Amino acid sequence: MGEPRIVIVGAGMSGLCMGVLLKRAGLRDFTVYEKGGSAGGTWRDNTYPGLTCDVPSRFYQFTFAPNPGWTRLYSPGAEIRAYLDRVADAHGLREHIVFGAEVTGAEHRAGRWHVAVAGPGGAATADEADFLVTATGVLHHPRLPEIPGLDSFAGPCFHSARWDHSADPRGRRVAVVGTGSTGVQITTALAGTAGRLLLFQRTAQWILPTPNRRYGRLTRAAHRALPRLDRLGYRWYEFLISAVLSRALVRDGWQRRLIGRLVRRNLAKVRDPDLRRRLTPPDEPMCKRLIASDGFYDAVQRDDVDVVTSPIDHVEPRGIVTADGTLHEADVLVLATGFDAHAYVRPMTVTGPDGRTLEDAWADGPRAYRTVALPGFPNFFMLMGPHSPIGNYSLIAIAEAQAAYILGWIRRHRAGLVKTAAPTAEATDRFNDALRRALPRTIWTSGCASWYLGRDGLPELWPWTPRAHARMLREPALRDFETT
């Protein structure tokens, strides 16, 4: 059947992973369309102060591209972006990437995907491919809060993923809205730098203490000289997260109780009883994404930091007015309000051979076959698709497992075994029914509201361990697919 043509949407971490695996398999006829001006995805878009990965560096790297030069246990964002750039260069991916090119739609006709691209400068172009792989990320589309008067604020106002580096926080009154991972990192970084820091908290979060030790020159030199050390580090942190944190999320047991004790003991560091009460979450640890920080509680106990728990009523030019009528004056307003975690490949329009669109398929909420494929959409695969195990785990490890699975189908095409493949509706229903039966046993359904939850009230997450996800994707269940 010859060399298949592949289009990849997105040059973030997972898109780069797919590209490297294609090249390592001897496949060269592929293009990565990236709407931004450079690679890196979320690590390109987010540049806020304090940005740090909450997965250990040794585990947040590709197995085919170990990095002995990590400077810390938990990597700063700029370091991860530089690592991804090096991966793209080392594997010759840049010749395959078209920057400033946004895929707006794709339609499967006559056995191939016809892809519409808004190219550099807005020029419309078209491409054709045998396979369409989306690598559009999970936390990609910033979510802006619907606060009355937000546009009236007189000073700089921006989302954390669109950080305005011209707005110098030094000595100024900075208001941060949101206490998720991003809000916690920004607060920790700016406390003592801003003249006054106001943190507006809707719901308190549990904080797992994570000392971020620095790797010295000797450690980095040892990892360069002995690559086996990097492999051992990867496997150690994979085991630690899988055996403790991942199991705590999906089943009750000593792991869940241990993490509960750790976060409660960490909260006890807050000396003032009133502040500690305000920072005590009303829900169980881990039912929202667990936040990792070793400096947040020290930051909020500073005299120049205030935690505001009265709900925001509106914004006026001078600052934020809360429901109790208090005006909290500010010079800079930072919206650490998260992302639309349920967008996936949207707003791109994807249309199957029968005219059915992705919007039609997801009318009742996003779903997939084994997190990577959809019935009725031949040779269409997703990286970080619905119900991928993204909760407090290395997305790089997930991307490698999914990309290897997709590569298996592309190899079957190259060998002449299949022309098109799509999971059956029955197999997809069986998979999703099993998911729904397993989800109530997880911590995410213990009664709290979080961005994990879909419109049906169930989390769009993997209800088993990440290792089970990797095992599931090692070999395709051929009987679950309709092929030509």
Number of C-alpha atoms within 10 A of each C-alpha: 11 8 16 18 20 24 24 28 27 30 31 23 28 29 26 27 26 24 28 21 18 21 15 11 11 10 19 16 14 22 21 26 25 26 21 19 12 17 25 25 25 19 22 19 17 20 19 22 18 17 19 24 19 21 20 22 24 27 26 23 21 18 15 12 13 21 20 19 19 21 17 17 19 21 21 20 20 16 18 21 21 15 19 25 19 14 21 23 12 12 15 14 20 19 11 17 23 20 19 17 25 21 25 16 18 23 22 24 14 8 15 20 28 21 20 20 21 18 20 16 8 11 9 14 13 13 15 18 21 22 27 27 22 26 30 28 25 21 17 20 19 17 16 15 14 8 12 12 13 18 11 14 18 16 14 15 20 16 22 24 25 15 17 15 10 7 15 13 17 13 13 16 20 28 27 25 23 22 22 21 22 24 25 26 23 21 28 21 18 19 23 17 16 21 15 22 28 23 22 23 21 14 16 17 24 27 28 22 18 15 12 16 10 13 13 12 11 9 16 17 12 15 20 16 11 12 13 13 16 20 15 12 16 20 13 14 18 21 15 11 19 16 14 16 21 23 20 24 26 20 19 13 12 12 17 20 12 13 18 18 14 15 20 15 14 16 19 13 12 17 11 10 10 10 14 16 12 15 21 16 14 13 16 15 27 26 19 22 20 21 22 22 20 16 19 19 22 12 20 22 18 13 11 16 22 17 16 17 16 15 13 20 15 18 22 17 15 16 23 25 18 18 13 10 12 12 15 16 17 22 20 23 25 23 23 26 20 23 17 15 19 21 17 22 21 14 12 18 16 24 22 20 16 11 13 14 18 19 16 12 18 11 10 11 14 18 21 23 24 23 24 24 25 24 21 22 25 26 27 23 26 26 30 24 29 25 22 23 25 19 21 17 21 22 22 17 21 20 24 21 21 28 27 19 19 25 16 15 21 26 17 15 21 17 14 12 14 16 21 21 24 20 25 18 17 13 17 21 15 11 16 18 11 12 18 15 10 15 20 16 16 21 21 27 18 15 12 14 15 14 14 20 18 16 11 9 12 14 21 27 21 24 29 19 19 24 17 12 19 19 10 15 19 13 12 14 11 10 10 16 19 16 16 11
